[in-house]
């Protein structure tokens, strides 16, 4: 099987399709971080006292913490004093009540991204809480949701309208000092989404948020909190693209999920942030803490992610399986091309009895990229009957990329059944030959094989996301020949 | 309070008391390196699950005694029936001292056995425990197999430590070179006895020249109160073949490092291991294979049975370096947990920097299959017997892969005997 260097070049040279900057005046704080900045963020968002205290505690803890260096990624040191910790569109005071009131430039931005908001929302029956920089600008399908008793709103609104829920659950899954970036986020988070599904309610539609980083030199610190009360069910979709920038942009988000008794949360992500150019210049640093807490018996949390963007990804969506019979799932496709670096995986902590977890991770490396799966399966002594199956496959495209696997298994209960399987390979010449022989072009054949490789994960995605994910994958990898 | 660090001054004194010979230079260099870098702690990723502090503590107690010359045992002191039943030409290292008589007694064509101090050695700072070994090394073995020569009878290295004093430390070292187109069968056997605390630290360096073959069996059956760390570093020549089979039965804290370096194409490495751990045992196996060129293959399978409060660690790492096309690396690790308090920490790692590779790993942790147990019970076999049959079958898989014939029967017996003792404790 010969490798066509022109094909490889054409992928390596592929430009980021979503690279553009929307020209909107932003209200941005000067760079740097101290207690005053934390106070200013809190004041600007008119937050209650408890939240300010909470932020300050996080800030003080962050000050004492060390930036982690154990991940299989390399980047120049981040100057946290050079980052501006708050940016909001100017029109913050008069928030739009409907789509017509939304700044047309914003809508245009979403159009360019291929997300025609109103059309898409209507067609797909999806409520979209679109976050532009740090403040939510449009929320649709609110009424239908409130009929069902579902609370789905920007985080700051939840702080005002439902402080008791925020106070009860904020930081209960990811404590402030959980890790360096979670502490930073806790101190300076500016916006995010809040979801509460009441007892016994099946959320009538899939919830979705589009995150987008826009203003230069602005780190974005999202905070998402989803609570599924007893017997409820929700599917939440998150997707992101970001415009082209030369400076590295830091994104340190925290997502907390709480599933009470018999509740189920399905969290899906398609991440396509700016990965940097073909020489590895620029791109988003995506340092995210995502964790779900299966707090009640028979609860279930399922993470599905398709990661194609970001210069550096550092992300381990995890499940604490506390309730008896609770279930944790992690399905991931991570694609790294050019000089992208991804260190991603999951943690499944089995605490309750008869808990089970499934991990399916598909890593694809091309160009000079480094892609690592890092996972932990821990079975605590009391977790009788715990069950885990992990499948972790890597596909290599090109001579200079790397694929790595660092799975940790810590088993302290004899009733546990834990299996881990991993394979690493390139697209086999036989597979390609077979397709070519049937008149399929090399590019299509590679697409087909890659899509087949990822199928197990894609089938977990909601339909419209599955389509987007497949398209993204083709954009990143078509024509690649192993 | 257990100390993380050796008392360096006392260590320096102990080194100064060793005879002035051709090893002096590397002793001093290793000591200087150790002094600067120290020993790893649980903060080091490779030592996350194994704490060296108790061993350092034994070392410090031994240094306090100031009596670094422990009496040497001779082969008549060794009464291990299992070892005695294995057919091999045995070389003896006891309490860190090489038995010159055993060297003199070994007469095989094409095999040269000498004291390490007969040659100039170069210091090797690849691992912290190698520093400790070099610094305190009294003497070691150097075994050379000439080119184009296949040995007729396996060579045995019998390591026996007798802990007569309250605390003792021993360093074991063997450098083995197998010449081009030659074959070596080697059996390494570690045993110990005595009331005192003991920590043995062994370093084996094995070099296979082009088209050479080494079949290596390591059996560790130390006293359950004694400890050992061991490092085997292997360099593979072109088209060479290396088969390593390791068995851990005894010891309290055991840590084995096996590092295989594939720098020439065409070589094949197979390494298998079995660890049976019971009450208060901690057995840690770390393997690392560096595929620097291809084509080459590496395959490993480790199995473990854990009872009581045993804790075992298995960390397999395969690194496929840039340009090592045609690499085929496989790792497998299977564990049976038979008690509430046992713990296994498994970590199969792959680091791959090229695309023309086939790598896989599989790890399982579980218990005996209920259906199989039920089947045996319906045949009138009691629960202990049924468990014994299934566990033995699980463990004997590794025995059946032995590359050297002579220890097979003895090992099979040892495995069965050890397992039935472990299982009796479980059923009670």
Interface residues (C-beta under 8 A of the other chain):
Chain A: X70 X381 X394 X396 X397 X398 X399 X400 X401 X402 X403 X404 X405 X406 X407 X408 X409 X410 X411 X412 X413 X414 X415 X416 X417 X418 X419 X420 X421 X422 X423 X424 X425 X426 X482
Chain B: X45 X322 X323 X335 X337 X338 X339 X340 X341 X342 X343 X344 X345 X346 X347 X348 X349 X350 X351 X352 X353 X354 X355 X356 X357 X358 X359 X360 X361 X362 X363 X364 X365 X366 X367
